């Protein structure tokens, strides 16, 4: 605009009535405010992600450390704690009815808020999820703890978002909190970022939350590590080097190793069936027992008695808790490269007891037990495909998680962050096939994009 045009516009403006001038000034201020909010949104989200990552990392480190200590107490005295599982379960349900009403759905509530089905996410869900998970672990319920960690992160970040003036702040901050909670408990920030971006809506990545989610995940991971929280990791390359096996999908000449690719794909199909089957049976089991025992306190008490009996019958708590004892055996190889102590039935018993525990109403999650199920199932089928048990266990660890959670990039990345990135192409293939072969099932109440062709 040159000077003459500006002068004409100024004269026209001066000729307007006071009411019109006031209205135009309000419109101009609104547009400037809108532009400023848009420019400052992402930097503000990132800064908040860093702050929240530090807080959530500290909270999840404390939560995880207490969980580990309680699990150790139970493992040292299984006959004292596992028989009381029903009492612990009844206490969990009573506490939710008394102090945590509307928050007992766990991760289902996170998804309801994330998919805009609900707008309320009470902060009381944070202590309720943490204490309930501790009780589940103390008394031997076969469940994880990542659900509570992600509830801690998402509830805190979502409630903070209500004070922000930015568009879509609630959704961005919820995803950010999910990433921080996952990263804090698993110490895998890249996988945490991918998981938070892809888990809510199947086939869609929430890229608008990428920077704040990544900032929160890496910060949470670092803070939890600085506070001394233990990370599970395995040097898979060393284990494979000791067995003289190369997990590369390429031959020495650089061509694709077709035989190895076929083996990985077939293993992926089996892992997909196991993970998808777990997710489907979990839903069927939850619905069945909810109808069988409509009263939630009676359901968890009656089923708790049965589950504790099964846990004691099957080797006095071998399948209690997270399943990290099985993971330690899977990768604690003997001099002959075998996973000493792992039996062919471990995966199916952990599979069944985890479904029963979660169907009864115990709190925690399913991801860590899924890691154990996948790793032990991988060892079960390793000889069938001529695979080293360490590689088969690692592939199962990631691929069963992929198929049961109906996510792809997070399982591939968590495999790299836990086992090293040298075998990443193998993880990519087996996780992709498992993801495709899971029958569209998921342990989470995800929303699916329906594309008409």
Secondary structure, DSSP 8 states (H G I E B T S, - for coil): --HHHHHHHHHHHHHS-HHHHHHHHHHHHHHHHHHHHHHHHHHHHHHHHHHHHHHHHHHHHHHHHHHHHHHHHHHHTHHHHGGGHHHHHHHHHHHHHHH-TT-TTTHHHHHHHHTTS-----THHHHHHHHHHHHHHHTT-S--SHHHHHHHHHHHHHHHHTT--STTHHHHHHHHHHHHHHHHHH--HHHHHHHHHHSSEET---GGGHHHHHHHHHHHHHHHHHTT-------HHHHHHHHT----SB-TTSSB-HHHHHHHHHHHHHHHHHHHHHHHHHHHHHHHHHHH--SHHHHHHHHHHHHHHHHHHTTTTTT-TTSHHHHHHHH-B-TTS-BTT--TTHHHHHHHHHHHHHHHT--S-SHHHHHHHHHHHHHHHHHHHT--HHHHHHHHHHHHHHHHHT-SHHHHHHHHHHH-STTHHHHHHHHHHHHHTSTT--SS--EE-----
